[in-house]
Amino acid sequence: MFVRQLDYLVTLAREKHFARAAEICCVSQPALSAAVRNLETELGVAIVQRGQRFQGFTPEGERILDWARQTLAALEGLKQEASMSLAKLSGTLRMGAIPTTMPIVSLLTGACRKQHADLRQLVLSLSTEEIMRKLDDFELDVGLTYLEDQRLDGFHVQPLYRERYMLLARDQSAIGDRTEISWKDAAELPMCLLTSHMQNRRIVDAAFRRADVQANVAAETDSTFALYSHVRHAGLFSVVPHSLLCLFELRDDMVAIPLVPELSRTIGMISLAHNPCSPIVTAARTIAAQIDLQARFDAYITGSYQPITSND
């Protein structure tokens, strides 16, 4: 049995197509198919359902696929452990992040690069469900998501910061002399919010319902950058976590004020609760613990944040 056979199997499971899997593995389709058949012969079980096209795995194949994923993940951990013995961590840190945390991921990856310059990084924007699935399938190392989710039982959970929701406006004239605003009053303003299938939007909608009002939604988007653009250029308002204010810190004419009653949610890093865990996961956890994200984001509310200038 060769490691490449297990890699072919896992790639086929991900792509669900022999030709695409072969292309990704840099082999011909007949070579990939032959490798899978040889693995079936060696193990004495049918792994793939036979047909003109890929039709999935047999029940035995699904169990073998789980072992293949674990074996490849363990091998990658072994390589990382060896690289650590040389005082240099290599490989790829694969991180999944819910969309509203994407703008702040660079605070983690930047710190990671300072400590491990040879470590590559892959960051994907995913839903919580996708993050958990890809962690279980060993396709991610860590994820950033909301921690108030019972489905996270069984994962290693590391709180990073508690986000607080703010009303975002184009400038001070749009909100007068207000220093905070109620959900009821905010509901009367024309809003640009994230789309209804996104977890952040469901949290915001629930807050409006608790205030017994419905938001005046003029535009929806699945992009935090488009959300910012609609506030800045289309005269709309929005409700955003205060962590997202790092996107707007260079814009003195953008204004954010707290919504009351306060709405907050905890964001954290999740990973598989394996022991031992891979050196890459250990490094990510250590670096996340060293960065005080809460103090940085809270400074946007208190006004004590000082933007970094070219002279610093």
C-alpha positions in Angstrom: 0.0 0.0 0.0 1.4 3.4 -1.0 0.5 6.8 0.5 -0.3 8.0 -3.0 -3.1 5.5 -3.2 -4.7 6.9 -0.1 -4.2 10.4 -1.5 -6.0 9.4 -4.8 -8.8 8.0 -2.7 -9.3 11.2 -0.6 -9.0 13.4 -3.7 -11.7 11.3 -5.5 -14.0 11.6 -2.5 -13.6 15.4 -2.6 -13.9 15.9 -6.3 -16.5 13.1 -7.0 -15.1 12.7 -10.5 -12.4 10.4 -11.7 -11.0 12.8 -14.4 -10.9 15.9 -12.1 -9.3 13.8 -9.3 -6.6 12.5 -11.7 -5.8 16.0 -12.9 -5.4 17.3 -9.4 -3.1 14.3 -8.5 -1.1 14.9 -11.7 -1.7 11.4 -13.1 -3.8 9.9 -15.9 -7.3 8.8 -15.2 -6.4 5.1 -16.0 -3.5 5.3 -13.6 -5.8 6.7 -10.8 -8.4 4.0 -11.5 -5.8 1.3 -11.5 -4.4 2.5 -8.1 -7.8 2.3 -6.6 -8.4 -1.2 -8.0 -5.0 -2.3 -6.6 -6.0 -0.9 -3.2 -9.3 -2.8 -3.4 -7.4 -6.0 -4.3 -4.9 -5.6 -1.4 -7.6 -4.9 1.1 -10.0 -7.5 -0.3 -13.0 -5.2 -0.4 -14.8 -3.1 -3.0 -14.2 0.6 -2.2 -15.8 2.4 -5.1 -19.2 1.7 -6.6 -18.7 0.6 -10.2 -20.4 2.3 -13.1 -19.9 4.5 -16.2 -19.3 7.5 -13.9 -18.3 7.9 -10.3 -21.3 6.8 -8.2 -19.8 7.1 -4.7 -18.2 4.7 -2.2 -19.5 1.4 -0.9 -20.2 1.2 2.9 -16.9 -0.5 3.3 -15.3 2.2 1.2 -16.6 4.9 3.4 -15.0 3.4 6.4 -11.7 2.9 4.6 -11.9 6.6 3.4 -12.1 7.7 7.0 -8.9 5.8 7.8 -7.3 7.1 4.7 -8.0 10.7 5.8 -6.7 10.0 9.3 -3.6 8.3 7.9 -2.7 11.2 5.6 -3.3 13.7 8.4 -1.1 11.7 10.8 1.6 11.6 8.1 1.4 15.4 7.6 1.7 15.8 11.4 4.8 13.5 11.4 6.4 15.7 8.7 5.6 18.9 10.7 7.0 17.3 13.9 10.2 16.5 12.0 10.4 20.1 10.7 9.9 21.4 14.3 13.0 19.4 15.4 14.9 21.5 12.9 13.5 24.7 14.5 11.6 25.5 11.4 7.9 24.8 10.9 6.9 24.1 7.3 3.8 22.9 5.5 0.4 24.7 5.0 -1.9 26.1 7.7 -5.4 25.6 6.4 -7.9 27.9 8.0 -11.7 28.2 7.5 -13.4 31.4 8.7 -17.0 32.6 8.7 -17.4 35.6 6.4 -17.6 38.3 9.1 -14.2 37.2 10.5 -12.4 37.2 7.1 -11.3 40.9 7.5 -9.5 40.1 10.7 -7.9 36.8 9.8 -4.8 38.7 8.6 -4.1 39.7 12.3 -3.6 36.0 13.0 -1.9 35.0 9.7 0.4 38.0 9.9 1.6 37.1 13.4 1.9 33.5 12.3 4.2 34.5 9.4 6.4 36.5 11.7 7.1 33.4 13.8 7.1 30.8 11.0 8.2 32.4 7.8 8.3 29.1 5.9 4.7 28.2 6.8 2.3 28.7 3.9 -1.3 29.7 4.7 -4.6 29.0 3.0 -7.7 30.9 4.2 -11.2 30.0 3.0 -14.5 31.8 3.7 -16.9 29.1 4.8 -20.1 28.6 6.9 -19.8 27.1 10.3 -21.3 23.8 8.9 -18.6 23.7 6.2 -15.8 24.4 8.7 -16.9 21.6 11.0 -17.2 19.1 8.1 -13.8 20.0 6.6 -12.2 19.7 10.1 -13.7 16.3 10.5 -12.5 15.3 7.0 -9.0 16.6 7.8 -9.3 19.3 5.0 -8.8 22.1 7.5 -6.5 22.6 10.5 -8.4 25.3 12.3 -11.6 27.4 12.0 -12.9 30.7 13.2 -16.6 30.8 14.1 -19.2 31.7 16.7 -18.8 29.6 19.8 -22.5 29.7 20.9 -23.2 26.5 19.0 -23.9 23.1 20.6 -22.6 21.4 17.5 -19.1 22.4 18.6 -19.2 19.8 21.4 -16.2 17.5 20.8 -14.0 20.2 19.2 -11.2 22.0 20.9 -12.5 25.5 21.4 -10.4 28.6 22.1 -12.2 31.9 22.6 -10.6 34.9 20.9 -12.9 37.9 21.4 -16.4 38.9 22.0 -17.8 41.0 19.1 -20.3 43.8 19.8 -22.8 45.0 17.2 -22.7 48.6 16.0 -24.7 50.8 13.7 -22.5 51.9 10.8 -23.2 55.2 9.1 -21.7 57.3 6.3 -20.9 60.3 8.6 -21.8 62.0 11.8 -24.5 64.1 10.1 -26.5 60.9 9.4 -27.0 60.2 13.1 -26.9 63.6 14.6 -25.4 63.8 18.1 -26.3 60.2 19.1 -23.8 58.2 21.0 -25.9 55.0 20.9 -29.1 53.9 19.2 -31.9 51.5 20.0 -32.8 48.6 17.7 -36.2 50.1 17.3 -34.9 53.4 16.0 -32.3 51.6 13.9 -35.1 49.6 12.2 -36.4 52.9 10.6 -33.2 53.5 8.7 -32.6 52.2 5.2 -30.3 49.2 5.7 -27.8 47.2 3.8 -27.4 43.8 5.6 -25.8 40.5 4.8 -28.0 37.9 3.1 -30.6 36.0 5.0 -28.8 32.6 4.8 -25.7 33.9 6.6 -25.4 33.3 10.3 -24.6 37.0 11.1 -27.8 38.1 9.4 -29.8 35.6 11.5 -28.3 37.0 14.6 -29.2 40.6 13.6 -32.7 39.6 12.6 -33.3 38.0 15.9 -32.2 41.2 17.7 -34.7 43.2 15.7 -37.5 40.7 16.5 -36.7 40.9 20.2 -37.3 44.7 19.8 -40.6 43.8 18.1 -39.6 45.6 14.9 -38.5 44.6 11.4 -35.5 46.1 9.7 -36.0 48.3 6.7 -33.7 46.3 4.3 -33.0 48.2 1.1 -30.1 46.0 0.0 -28.5 42.7 0.8 -25.1 41.2 0.0 -22.9 38.3 1.0 -19.8 40.5 1.0 -18.6 42.6 3.9 -16.7 44.8 1.5 -19.9 45.4 -0.6 -21.7 46.2 2.6 -19.2 48.8 3.5 -19.4 50.3 -0.1 -23.2 50.6 0.2 -22.9 52.5 3.4 -20.2 54.8 2.1 -21.6 55.4 -1.4 -25.3 54.6 -1.4 -26.5 56.4 1.7 -27.5 53.3 3.5 -26.8 52.1 7.1 -25.8 48.7 8.4 -25.3 46.7 11.5 -21.9 45.2 11.9 -19.7 43.5 14.5 -17.2 46.0 16.0 -14.4 43.8 14.8 -15.2 44.8 11.2 -14.4 48.4 12.0 -10.8 47.4 11.2 -11.9 47.6 7.6 -12.8 51.3 8.0 -10.2 52.5 10.4 -8.5 54.8 7.8 -11.9 56.5 7.0 -12.4 59.3 9.4 -15.8 60.0 7.8 -17.3 56.6 8.7 -19.2 56.5 12.0 -20.2 53.6 14.2 -22.2 53.8 17.4 -23.3 51.0 19.7 -26.8 49.5 19.5 -28.8 49.1 22.7 -29.6 46.8 24.3 -26.1 45.4 23.6 -25.9 42.4 21.3 -22.6 40.4 21.5 -21.3 37.0 20.4 -18.1 35.2 21.1 -15.8 34.3 18.3 -13.2 31.6 18.7 -10.8 29.2 17.0 -11.9 25.6 16.8 -9.9 22.5 15.8 -10.1 18.7 16.3 -9.6 17.6 19.9 -6.9 15.2 19.0 -3.9 14.4 21.2 -1.3 14.8 20.1 -2.3 17.5 17.6 -0.2 18.5 14.7 2.6 21.1 15.2 0.8 23.5 12.8 -2.4 23.4 15.0 -0.3 23.8 18.1 1.4 26.8 16.5 -1.9 28.4 15.5 -3.4 28.0 19.0 -0.3 29.5 20.6 -0.2 32.5 18.3 -3.9 33.1 18.8 -3.5 33.1 22.5 -0.7 35.8 22.2 -2.8 38.3 20.4 -5.2 40.5 22.4 -7.9 40.9 19.7 -10.5 42.0 22.3 -8.5 45.1 23.3 -7.8 46.0 19.7 -11.5 45.9 18.7 -12.8 47.5 21.9 -10.6 50.5 21.2 -12.8 51.2 18.1 -15.7 51.8 20.5 -13.8 53.9 23.1 -12.0 55.9 20.5 -8.6 55.0 21.9 -7.4 53.2 18.8 -4.5 54.8 17.0 -4.0 53.8 13.3 -0.6 52.7 12.3 1.1 55.3 10.1 4.0 54.9 7.7 6.3 56.5 10.2 5.6 53.9 12.9 
